Amino acid sequence: MKNFMESWQTASLTSIGFFWMAFWAFALGYLISSLIQVLVTRERMQRAMGETGARSVALGTFFGFISSSCSFAALSTTRALLQKGAGLTPAIAFLLASTNLVIELGIVIAILLSWQFVVGEYAGGVLLILYAWLFIRLTGPSKLVENARKRLSGGSDEHDSGVKGWRKKATSLAGWEEIGKTYVMEWQMVWKDVLIGFTVAGVIAAFVPDTFFETLFIGSRLANHANPGFTAVFAQTIVGPVAAFFTFIGSMGNIPLAALLFDQGVTFSGIMAFIFSDLVVFPILRINASYYGWKMSLYILGLLLSGLILVSLALHYLCAAFGVLPERGVVRIIERAFFAVNLGFLLNVFFLLVSGVLCWFWWRARREKTGKHQHHDEDKSQTPWGQRILLGLSWLAMAWLLLGLIMPRLIA
C-alpha cells in the first residue's frame, strides 16, 4: 500500500511537472493564434483558397501554420473551407499544417524532447502535405468530394461581429475583448486533451514497467536503440499510430507521452509516427464521418495513415544518413527538476500574468453579453458522445491528480 501511494504521488507530481515545464509555450502559442484569428478573418482565408493548385496549397499551408493546433478546431475549419468551395488538397494542407506546423507545438517538443524532433515535426508536416497532394492527385476522389459537398451544403456560416478592421481591433477595448475571448476558447478546446495526456504520461512514468515497452516496441532495448535495424524501425513506426489510436489524445497532449516513449528506447521513426497520429485517432475518424460520410472519412484516414508511416520512415533514415539521429539523454525526463527557478519558471510567471489579463478581457466581454441577455449556450444534449467521454475522463484525471497530491500525505 505504501509503495502504491508513493507511486501515485510521483505520478501526480510528474504530470503537473510536465505541464509546468510546457505552460509558457502553450500560452505563447495560443496568444499568437488568438491575435491571428481575430485580426485575419476566416472569410478572407476561404476566399483566398480556391481549387487545387500550388498557390491554393501554399495558402492552405500558411493559414494552417498561423491557426490553432487543436485537432477538433482544425477539423471544423477544414469543413468550413470545403463548404466554401476550397479544393480538397488545400483543405487537407490546412488541416495538416494547423496540427503540425504551429509554433507552440514546436516549442513544447523542444522542451520535452530535442531539436531533431522539432526539425522532424516541421519538415515532416511539409512532407505530409506534399504526400497528400500526390495521393489525392493519383487517386482522384472527385466523387467522394462531390458527395461530401452535398452533405455540407446548407450549413450555417460563422461571421465576425463587432469592430471591423485589424487596426481598429488591435487598438480598441472591444478588439482586445475579442482576443481575450478567442484565447480562452483556445484553452477550452484543448484543456481536456492536455489534462488527460499529461496525466496519462505521469501514470505511465510511475507505474508501467520497462518490460511493457520492450514487448510493445520491438527493438527498443537493443544496444543501438537509435537505429536497431529496418525490421524494428518499421515495426515501431506501425505501432506508433496504433498506440495513439487507443490513447486518442490530441496533438499537444501526446507530446509528454512521446517523451516517455523516447526515454524507453523507442526509435525516432516510432516517436514521429506517434506524434503525427493525432489525426488518425477514433474521435477524429468519427467526426469526419459525421461531416462527410464514412467513405470520405476512411479515405482521409488512409491518406493520413499511409503518409505518416512513409514520412516517419523517411525522416528517420534521412537523420541516420546525416548522423543526427537523437540519442536518449543521460538524465531521463522524469528525473528533471520540474519546478526549478530558471528561465522557464520566469516565462511561466510572465505568461500567467498575460493569461490573467486576457481572461479579464474575456470575463468583461462575457459580463456585458450577459447583461444584454444574449445567451447562445449550446444544447448539451447535442454534445457528441465522444466529447462527453473525454469530459468524463478529464474530471477523473483531475481527481486523480488532486488525490495523488493529498492522499499520501494524509495516510502518512
N, C-alpha and C positions, 0 to 999 in steps of 0.2 A: 504493500500500500504506500509506504514511504517513497519507494522508487517511482511509483506511478505519479505521485504528487509532485515530486521533483521534476520529472519529465514534463508534466503538464505545465508547471511554471516556466520551464525552459522553452517549451513550445510557444507559450503566450508572449514571453519576452522576445523571442526570436521574431515572431510575426510582427510585433509592434516595432522592433528594431529595424526590420526590413523596411517597413513603411516610413519610419522616421528618416532613414537614410535617403529615401527617394522623394519625400514630400515636396521639397522645393522644386524638383523637376516637374512634378505633376502641376504645381501651382503656376510655374512659369509657362509651361506649355498651354495650359488652359486659359491663362491670361492672354497670350498671343492669339490663340484660337478665337477667343471671345472678341477681341479687337477686330480681327479679320471678318468674323461672321457678321458683326454689326456694321462695319464700315464697307464691306463688299457684299452686296445683296445676292441672294440665291437666284433671283430673276436674271441678273447680269451674267451669272455663271451659266445658266441654262441657255440664254440667248447666244452665248459665245460658242457653245458646244453643239455643232451640227452633226451630220452623219460622219461615218468613219473616214479618217484622213489624218495625215501627220499632224496638221495644226490642231484638229479636234482632240487627238490623243494627247498631244503635248499640253493643251489647255486642261484636259481632264486630269492629267498628272499634276499640273501646277495647282489647280483648285483643290485637289485631294491633299497635296502637301500642306496647304495653308488651312486645311479644315480640321475637324475633330478626329481624334483617334479612337473614339468609341465605335465598336463594330456595329452596334444597333443603330446609332445615329447615321453611320455611313450607309447602311442598308436603306434607311429611309430616304436619304438624299439621292442615292443611286436610283431608287424607284422614281423619285420626282424628276430626275434628269431624263430617264427613259420615257416617262409620261409626257414630258415637254418636247420630245422628238429627238433627243440626243441618240447617237448610234450606240450599239451595244459595246463596241470596243472602247470608245472614250468613257462610257459609263463604268465599265469594268476597270479601266485605268484609274478613274476617280476612286473607286472602291478600294483598289489595292494601294494606291498612294495614301489615302486617308487613314489606312491602318498600318502602313509600313514605313512611310517616309516622313512622319510627323516629328517635330522637334523633341517633344517631351519623351517619346519612346526611346530615341537615341540617347538622351541624357541618362535615363533610368538604366538602359543597357550598359552604358559606360560605367555607371556607379556600381552595378551589381555583377558585371561580367568583365569585359575587356574591350580594347579598341578594335580588335579583329571582329568582334561580334557587331559593333557599331557599323563598321565598313560592310560587313556581310548583310546587315539589315537594310542599309540604303542601296547598296549595289544589287542585292537580291530583289528588292522592291522594283527596281528598274527592269531587271531581267524578267521578273514575273509579268510585268506589263507588256514587255516585248513578246514574251511567250504567249500571253493571252491574245495579242494582236495576230500572231501567226496561227494560233489554234482556231480562232474564230474565222480567219480568212480561209483556212483549209477545210473546215467543217461546214461553213456556210449555213448557220442555223436561222435562215430567214423566216422559215415557217414558225419556228418557236418564238422568235422575236415578234412576229405579227400577232400570234395568239396572246403573247404577254401584253402587248399594247392594247388589245381588245379588253383584257381583264382590267387594265389600268385606266381605261377611258372612263370619263365621268367622275374621276376622283376630285376631291377638293384641293385647291392650291393654297399655299401659305403666302401671305403678303406682309410686307413690312408695315408698321404703323408708327405714328408719332413723328419725330423730327426726321426730315429728309436731307440727304447730302452728308457726305462723310465729314466735311469740315465743321458743319453745324453740330453734328453728333459728338465730335471729339471735343468741342468747346462748350457744350451745354449740359446742364444738370440732367435733363431728360435723356440725353445721349449716354451719359455715364450710368444712369439707372438701367438703361437697356443693356449696357455692357455688364453691369453687376448681375442682372437677371440671367444673361447668357452664361456668365461664369458659374453661377450657382447651378444652372441647368446642366453644364458640363459635368460637374461633380455628381449631380443627381443621376445622370446617365451611367456613370462608371462606378459609383461607390460600392455597389453590390459585387461587381466583378473583382474590384480591388480588395475589398474586405475578405471575400471568400478565398481569392488567390493567395493573399499574404497569410491568411490563417492556415490554409492547407500546407503552404510552404513550411510554416513553423511546426505543424504536426508531423510532416514527413521528416524534418530535420531531427526532431526529438524522439520519434517512435519507430520509424521504419528502418530496419537493419540494412546494412550494406549488401547483404546477400540477395535481397529482393531486386536491387538494381542490377546486380551481376546476372541474375536469371532473366530479367526483363530485357536488358540491353546487352546483347551478345558482344563479347569482347571488351566490355567496359573496364575489366580488371587485367587486361593484357599488359605486358611490360611496356609496350609502346602504345599506350591507350589513345594518344592523339591521332594516330593513323595505323590502326591494327590490321589492315588488310581490307580489300574490297568487300568481301562477304560480310564482315562485321559492320563495316561502314554502311553498306546498303541495308542490312537488316535493321540497324539503328535508325536509319532515315525513314524506314517504313513504320517502325514502332513509334516514332515521334508523333505523327498525326493521330495514331491510334490512342496514345496516352492523352493527347489534347482533346480528342473526341469525347472521352469519358470524364475529363475534368471540366469540360465546357466553360472555361474561364476566358475572358476577353483578352485583348492584345496587351493591356497593361498589367492585368493580374497574373499572367503566366510568366512574366519575367523572373520573379523570385523563384518560381519552380524551375525555370530553365537554369538559374544559377546553381540550384541544388543538384540538378542532374549533371551539370558540368563538374561539380565537386565530386560526384560519384564516378567520374571517368567516362561519361558519355561523350562521343566524338562531336567535333564542330558541326558536321553534317546533321547528326541527330538532333543537336540543340537548335540549329537553324530551322529544321523541319518542324520541330515542336513550336518554335516562336511564330513561324509563318502559318500555323494551323488554326489561328483564331477564327478564320472564315470558313472552316470546314467542320465545325462542331455542330451537334444536332440542333440546338436552338436556331442557329443561323440557317440551316437547311430547312427547318420548318417555317421560318419567317419568309424566306424566299418562295417557298411553296404557296404560302398564303397570298403573296404578291402576284406571282407569275404562273402558278400551277406547278405540279410535281415534275413534269417533264423538263421544264426550263430550269427548275431548281436543281435537279440531278445533273443536267448539262453543265451548269455553273460549278457544281461540286466536282465533276470530273475534270473540268478545266483547271480549277484551283488545285486539286489534289495532285494531278499529274505534274502541274507546273511547279509546285513547291518541292516535290521529290527531285525532279530533274535539276532545278535551280540549286537546291541544297547540296546535291552531289557535285555540281559544277563548282560552287563556291569552295567546297572542301578541297577538291583536287587542284583548284587554282591557288589556294593558300599553300597547299603542300608543294606545288611546283615552285613557288617563290620562297619557301621555307619559313612561312609565318603562321603556321597552324598554332593556335593558342594552347599552352600547356597549363594544367591546373596549378594554381599558386601554392606556395608553401603554407600560407595562412588560409584556411578554409573560410568560406563566407560566414558560417555560423560562429566562428571564433573572433570575428571583428568586434571592435569596440563601437557598438552602435551609437551610444549616446555621448561620445567624447566631444569636448568643446573644441571644435575646429572650424574650418571654413564652411563645411556642410551644416554645422549647427547654427552658425550665424545666418546663413542663407535661409534656413528653416524659420528662424525667428523673424527675419525680414518679410518672408512671404506669408507668414502667419498674420502679420500686421496688414499686408496688402490684401489678404483674403478677408480680414475683418472689415476693411474699408469697403471692399466690393460687396460683401454681404450686407453692409449697412445700406448701400445704394439699392440692392435688391429688396431689402426689407422696406425701405422708404417707398419704392415703386409699388410694392405689394400692398402696403397700407393705404396708399392713395387709390389703388384699384378697388380695394375692399370698401373704402369709403364711398366710392361711386356706385357700389352694389353691382359691380361687374364680375360675375362668377362664371368661370368656364371650367370647372373641375371635371375631370374625366369620370366616366361611368366605370366604377370599379368592377362591375360585372363583366365589362368588355375587356378587362386585362387578360392578355394571353396566359394560358396555364403555365407556360414555361417561365414567364416573368413572375408568376405567383410562387412557383417553386424556388426560383432564385431569391425572391424576397424572404421566404421562409428560411432558406439556408443562410441568408445574411444575418438574420436575427439569431440563429443558432450559433453562427460564428462569433457574433458579438458577445453572446452569453458565455461561450467557451473562453474567449479571451479574458473577460472580466472575472469569471470564476477562477480561471487559471492563475490570475494575479492575487486573488483574495483567499481562496480555499486553503492552499498550502500554508499560508501564514496563520490562519485560524486554527488549523489542526495542529500545527507545530506549537 
